[in-house]
Amino acid sequence: MSGRDVLGGLTCDEVREAAGSFVLGAPGATEDAAVRAHLADCSEPHPEIAELGGVLPALAESVPIVEPPAALKGRIMAAAAAELAARAEVVPAAAPTPFPSPQERHARRSRASAGSWILRIAAVLAIVALGGWNLLLQGQLSAAQVHQRDIAAVLDVAAKPGSLTAVLRSDGGSGSGLAAIDGSGAITIAMQDLVPTTGASVYEAWLIGSDGVPAPLGSFKVGSSGTAYFAAKDLPPPPGAVLALTLEPGPNAKTPTLPIISKGAATAAS
């Protein structure tokens, strides 16, 4: 049923062309009714309708709606204007081209239909990919916001009278952060650029006093963001004590597993 029927309805090729706008609800009332009438009477299957329709719920659930960049409208309008200007250029007269036969016209419509169908599928895939990219960016933004809050919490402790602060740095590896200890011995640590933990492995925080003996403070896990926040209480250290992190095969370590990941001396605010 590739040709127009006797009642003047749409052809199969025309329905395939309109599939994308039909499932999105974009056609006008007349075209929408014509597509539905064709689908009701056509003996040929139209899987493109079901396939595109099946993609929409997944997109609605998985791809968040975001505001496009402000410059996007300008770029689109400029591209459209350039396209219209190119089409308006005068084309030099050429030798007359024979009018195609009905068979040739049908073959061209079929090729155009297939090409536009491929473009529609590519567009849907691009939307899904952009949605995934947007989710990735949102995840990165969320991790950054959490780390900013962690740093703010450490700075709140550091601002208290009698508090000590320590900048934790790595020795050529990854992992840096900021720690603060208030007068009661409450310790807060905010870290970034740590390698994520796997299995039972954990990061252990240590307090190393002037005697050089490390005392475990507790352990924590690190996710894919590489950031972490740790807090411990009732461990008042003397000025000059060193805070350190190690990566341990499991919790409740009694002695550090070398090498030390990151460390810094606790000093009073000047």
N, C-alpha and C positions, 0 to 999 in steps of 0.2 A: 504493500500500500504506500509506495513512495511518491505516487502522483497525487494531485488534488482530486478528492472524490467528487462524485456528481453533484453533491449538495454544496460544494464550494468550501468544504472544511479544510483544515490544515493537512499538509503531507507529513509523513513520518520524519523526513529531514527537517521540516520546519519545527516539529515538536521537539526534536533533539536539540535544535538551535535554541529553543526557548526553555529547555529543561532547567538551566541554572536559575533564571529569573522566576520560573514557575514555582520551584520549591522554596525560593526566598520570599514568595508572595509579592514580587515586584511588578508583574504584568498588570495591565488595566483590566477592568471587568470583562471587556469583550474578548481580549486575548486569553484570559484565564478560562473563560467559558469555552472557547474554541479548543484549547488544549484538553480540557476535561471531556469534551464531546468526542475528540479524536481517540482518547484513551479508552473511552467507553465502547467505541465501535471498532477499533483497530484490531485485526487478527494477529499483528506482529507484537512481540514483547518489547517493552521499553524499559530495560533494566537501569538506564541512566537516571530515571526518575527516582527509583527506589534507592539507588546507590547514593545519589546526592542528598536525598531526604534523610538517609541513615546517618550521614556525616554531621548534619546540623545539630542534633541533640548532644553529640560528643563535644562539638565545638562550644556549645552553650555552657556545658558543665566544666570544661577544662581550660578554656581560654578566657581570662578576665578581660573585661572591657576597660580600655585605657584611652585617655585623651591623646590624639595624635600630636606630634610636634607642631608648634605654631608655624614653622616654615614650610610644612608639608603642603598646605593649601596653595601657597605661592608657587611651589615647584610644579604641582599638578596643573595649575592654571597656565603657567608658562609653557609647559610641555603641550598642553592642549592648543594654545595659541599658535605654537610653532607648527603643530600638525595641520591646523586649519590653513595657515599661511602656505605650507608646502602643497596642500591640495589645490589652493587657489592659483598657483603658478600656471601660466599659460604653457601648454604643451605644444611643441611644433607639430604642424599637420603631418600626418603619415599616410602611407598608402592605405586604401580602404581594406578593412579586414572582413572576410566573409562571415556572415551571421552564423553562429553555431547551430547545428542541428539539434532536435529535441534530445537525442541520445547523448550528444556532447554536453548539453546543458545539464542533464541529469547527472552525468559523471562528475562535472565540475562541482555541482551542489553536494554530491556525496563526499568528494575530497574536502571541500570547505567545512562540511559538517563534522567530519572526522577530526580535522585540524582544530576546529573551535572546541570540540569535546575534549581533546587532549589539553588545550589551553585552560579549560575550566577545571579539569582535574589538577593540573599544575598549580592553578590559583588556590584551590582548596588545600593542597599540600603546603603551599607557601604560607597560608594563613595558620595552619597547624604548627609549622616550624616557627613562625614569628610568635605564636602563642607560647611555645616552649621556651623560646629565647626570653620572652617577657617574664615568664615564671622564674627563669634562672636569674634574671636581673632583680626581680623582686626578692628572691631568696638571698642574694648577695646584699641587697639594701637592708633587709631585715637583720642579717647577721651584723652588719656594720652598726645599725642602730642599737642592737643589744650590747655590742662591745662599747659603744659610747656611753651607755647607761652604766656598764660595769666600771669604766674609768671614772665616771662621775661619782659613783659610790665610794671608790677608793679615795678620791680627792676630798669627799666629805669627811672621811675618817682622818685624812692627813691634816685637815684644817682645824681639828680639835687641839686645844692646848696640851702640850706634852707629848704629842704624837711623833712617831718616827716614820720616815719614808725610805723606800729602797727602789732603785731602778734596776730591774733584772735584765741582764744582757746575756746573749749566748756567746760561746767561744767558737766562732766560725760556723756554727750550725744554724738552726732555726729556733725561734722562740724568744720573745722579748715581752716585757711587761712592766707594770707599776704595782708596788705594794705599799700598804700603810698599816701601822700598828698604833693603836691608841693607848692611853695611860693604863687601861685595865688589861691590856694584853690581847685585845681583839685584833686579829690579823685579816686583812682583805687583800686579795691578789687578783689583778686582771691581766690576762695574757693574750697574745696574738701570735700568729705565724707558727703555731705548733703543729707537728705532724699528728694527724688523727690517730686515736687509739684503736686497736683491733683486738677481738677476742677478750681475754681477761686482763690485758695490759692496762695500766693506769699511770698517770703522772702522780708522783709523790712529792709533797712539799716538805722541806726540811729547814730546821732552825739550827745553825751552827754557832755556838757561843765561843767565848775566848779560849775555852779548853780544847776547841777543835773537834768536839764530839757532836755529831749530828743527831738531832732529836726529830722524829717524824711528827709532822703536823696533821697529816691526812692526805687522802688521795682523791683524784677526780678524773673523769673521762673527757675526751676532746672529740668533737664531731668534725664533719667535713669543712666547717667554716674555719677551723684552726684557732678559734678563740675559746677562752674559758674564764670562769670566775670562781674563786675559791675563798672560803671564809673559815676561820678557826677562832676559838675563844680561850681566855684564861691562860695565855702563854706570854707573860711580859718579859721581853728580852732586854738585855742591856744595849746601850748604844754601841755600834760597831759590830753587832751580831750579823751574821750573813744568812740571808734567805736563799734557798737553792731548790731547784727542781730536778728530778731524775725520772726516767721512764722505767717503770718496773713491770715484770711479767705478771704481777697480780697485786692485790691490795695487802695491807698490813705488813709492809716491808719493815724490817728492823734495822737494816744497814743499807746505805745507798748503793744502787747498781750504777757503776761508772759507765760512760762519762756523765758529768753533770750537764744537764741540758741548758740551764740558765741560772744566773745567780746575781746577787747584789747586796751590798752592805746597807744596814739600816742606820740612818743618820737623823739627827734632830734638824728640824727646819731652822734655817738661819734667819 
